[in-house]
Amino acid sequence: MAIALSGCGAEGPTAEPTPGSTVAVDAPTAAPAQASFEDNVLVTEDVTITITDVKTIQVGEDGNEYGDKPVIAFWYDTTNVSGKQTDPGTAWISRFEAYQDNDPNAENKLAVGSLPDAAFLDSQMNKIKVGGTVPNAIAYELSDTTTPVKLVATANLGQDEIGSMTFELQKVETTAEPVFESDPVAQKFTTALDSLGIEYTPPVRAEVGLSGARMRFDMAVNGYDAGINVFGDGEALAVWQEASDSFGGVHVALPDAYAVLTLNSSEGIADSARIAPMIAEAVGGTAHGA
């Protein structure tokens, strides 16, 4: 006895097929190609991302002028395969995470840094046409300069791992000279202090914090806390000077170099007011708050 079958949406019973007859079947659509990440290439159903270059960039170097931590930077090409709306910045951020395995207790996920290549400042969010390829770059702030970086490709907003690659950091040549001696502005101030017989401690690179400076050095002058700020442009320098003046700060400015020597404005303010004009004359700058 034959048993009648009914399907979802069918108008009536469906008879069993007879031997030799042909039956139409609703086949599932083809599954997308398997996503992969190997040999610097991420392949997904929507985009292909090809890493074209990797660099370790120290603080103050081109591509990391305003950061206070060294970074690892990736240059890459993004191709829109499916035609879904995307741009090179979003395509990367939504599919990659970077880690340094230097914490015995917890994962150390790296934070995204500033854009390491100004050439992509206006194009990093450009929509990519289907079949089109757009280059871009991205950087991650390093927590040390020796532990390799593991770059993990993911799907479903980080829920599923596609694959990973590990990148060794480029070794940085070091010298016996203090870090500050590589900066001509800092050296100009210390040369002036030497010529005036003013005591100081060697400037040490410090975090820029909220100063707005591109680089900052901590030091002591005549036994009082001081420092050197190097700014990226005249506008940043002017903003800092206005704030300093409003708080009664004492400093010596080098406007052409966008730099200042900040002197103690608390317990050592009398000494700072005395030596600021002397230092300004020696470096060809201007004294403020003195």
N, C-alpha and C positions, 0 to 999 in steps of 0.2 A: 504494500500500500504506500503510495507516494504521500509525502508530507509537504504541504504548501508552505512557502517562506514569504515573509513580508519584510520589506526594508524601509528605512526611514524615508518618508516622503513618497513612498510608492502608492499608486492609486488602487492597486488590487494585488491579489496573490500572484506569486511568481512560481511557475512550474519548474520542476527539476530539469536540467538540460538533458537532452537525449544524447546518446553516444554519437560522437562525430560532429556534433553541432558546435558552433562558435559562440562564446559568451563574452560580452563587453564587461570589463571590470574597471572600476574607478581606481586607478593606480595613484599612489602618493606622488607629489612633485619631487623632483630630484633633490636630494639633500645637498647643502652647500659643500664646497670643497673643504677638506680638513684644514683648519687654521694651523699655522706653524710659525715658529720663530727660531731661525738658525742662520748662520753665516751672515749676520747683520741684516737680515731681511725678515720682516713680519708680514705674513700673508693672511688676510681674512677675507670674508665674503664681500666686505664693503670697501676696504682700502688695502693698499700695499705700502708699507713704510720701509725704506731702504736707508740704513745708516751709512753715510758717506765719509764721515770723519769723526774722530774723538780726540779731545785734548784736555789736559789738566792745566787750569789757569790759576796762577797765584794772585793774591790780593794786589791790586794796583796795576796789573798787566792788562794789555788790550783785551777787552771782552769781560773784564772783571774790575774795571776802574773804580767802581763805587761800592763794591762789596767789602765785607769785613771778614770773609772766610774764603779759602780757596774753593774752586768749583771744578767739577768734571762737566765738559760741554760736549753735546752731540749735535752734529750737523746731519740732516736727513732730507730725503725726498718723499713726499706723500702723493700717491696716485689714487684717484677716486675710481674705484672699480664698479661699484653698483649704481652710482648716480645719486645716492642719498646725499643730502646736504651735509657738507663737512668743510673744514678748513684745517690747515696744517697744525695750528696750535691745539685745537680741540682733539684732532685725530690722535695726536701723541698723548696728551694728558689723560684722555679717557682709556688708554690702552697700556700705558707703561707706568711702573713704579720702580724706584731705585733704592737700594739698601747697601749699608756697610755693616758687615758682621763683626763689630768690635765691642759689643755689649754682651756679657755672659748671661744676662738675665732677661733681656727684652730685645725685640726686633728694633733695628735702628733705620727707620724709613727716612730718606733724605728729603729735605725741603727743596722746592723749586727756587732757583735763584733768578737774577735778572737776565734779560736777553743777552746772550754772549756775542751777538753779531748785529751791529746797527744796520746792516744791509737789509734786514728783514723787519725793521721797525714798523713799516707801513704795510707789509704783506702777510704778516703772521696770522691774521684773521681773515684773509681773503678766501672767499668761497671757491672751491675747486670744481671745475666742470667734469662731467663724466668722461673718463679716459684721460683727463688732464693730470699733470704732475707739477707740484709747487714745492720749492725748497724752503727750509726753515732751520732753526737751531734752538736748542734748549739747554739749560744748565741746572745742575743740582749742587747745593752747598755741601761740602765735605766736612765730616767731623774729625778726620785726620787725613794725612797725605800718604799713608802707607797701605791701609787696608783696601783691597780691591773692591770695586763697585759691582754689585749684582743687579743687572737690569732685568726686570720681570715683565713679560708681556701677559696681559690678562684679557678676558672677555667678560661680558655682563657686569661692567663697572667694577672690575676688580674681584669678582666672586670666583671666577674660574681661571686658573693659570694655563696659558698656552705653552709657554716655554720661557727659558731664561738664558742669559749670557753673562759671563763675568769679564770685567775689564780691569786690567792692571793700571795703576796710576803711573803717570810718567814721573820719573825721578827728577828731582830738582837739584841742580848743582849748588852747593853751598860753599861759602868762603869763610875765612876766619874774621873778616871785617864785620862790624856791627851792621845790622840791617839798614840803619838810617843813612849810612854813608853812600848807599846807592841812590839816595834822593838828593838832588842838587839844592833844593830849597832848604831842607833841613841842614845841609852842610853849610849853606850860606849863613844861617843864623849862628851855628856853632863856631864858625870861623870868626864872626864878629865878636862873640863872647870871649873867644881866646884873645883876640887883639885888645880887648878892653880889660882883660884880667878878671873877668867875672866868672865865678865858679859855677859849674853845672855838672849834671850827671848825663851820660850818653842817652840820647833820646831812644825810646823803645816803642816799637809799633804797638798801637792799642786799638781797641774797637772804636769806631766813629760814633756809636751811640746815636743821640738825637742832634748832634752838632751840625749835620748837613754837609760835613766835610767828606772829601774823597779819601783822604788818608789823615790819620792822627797819630802823633807821637807824644808819649808821656815823658817828662823829665823833671828835674829840679833845677832852679836857678837861685844861687845864693842861699841854698838851703830851704827854699820854699817851692811848693808845687807849681809847676808850669807845664807848658805843652806847645806843640806846633800843629796847626790845622792847615791842611792843603785842600782847597776847594776846586770844584770842577769848572766854575766860571765866575765872572764878576757878579752876577746876580745872586748866587749862593753866598758869596763873600759879603755882599752888601746886607743881605738878610741877617747873617750872623753878627755883623758889626752893629747893626741897629739894636739887636737884642742885647749884645754885650754892653753897649753904651747905656741902655736903659737900666741895666743892673749895676752900673758903675764899674765895669770891668776895665782892666788895664791891658793893652796889647800893642804890639808893633806890627804894622801891616806892610806887606809887599804887594801892592795892587796889581802890578804887571804879572806877578806869579800866582795871584789868587791865594795868598798864604798869609798866616798870622802867627806871631809868637805870643802866646797868652801868658801873662804874668800873674802872680798871686794877687788877688783882690780882697783878701781878708786880713789875716794877721801880718802878712808881708806887704801890705799895700803901700806903705811909706817907701820901702825899698824899691818896689816896682815903679812908683812914680818918679823916683830919682834916676833909675837906670834906663827907663823906657826911651827918653829922648836921645841918650847916648847910643843905644842900640840902633834906633831909627836912623841916626846919622851915619852909623857905620855900615848899614846895609842899603842905604839909599831909600828908606821907607818912611812911614809916618807913625808917630806915636799917638795913641788914643787913651784918654782917661788919665793922662799924666798932668 
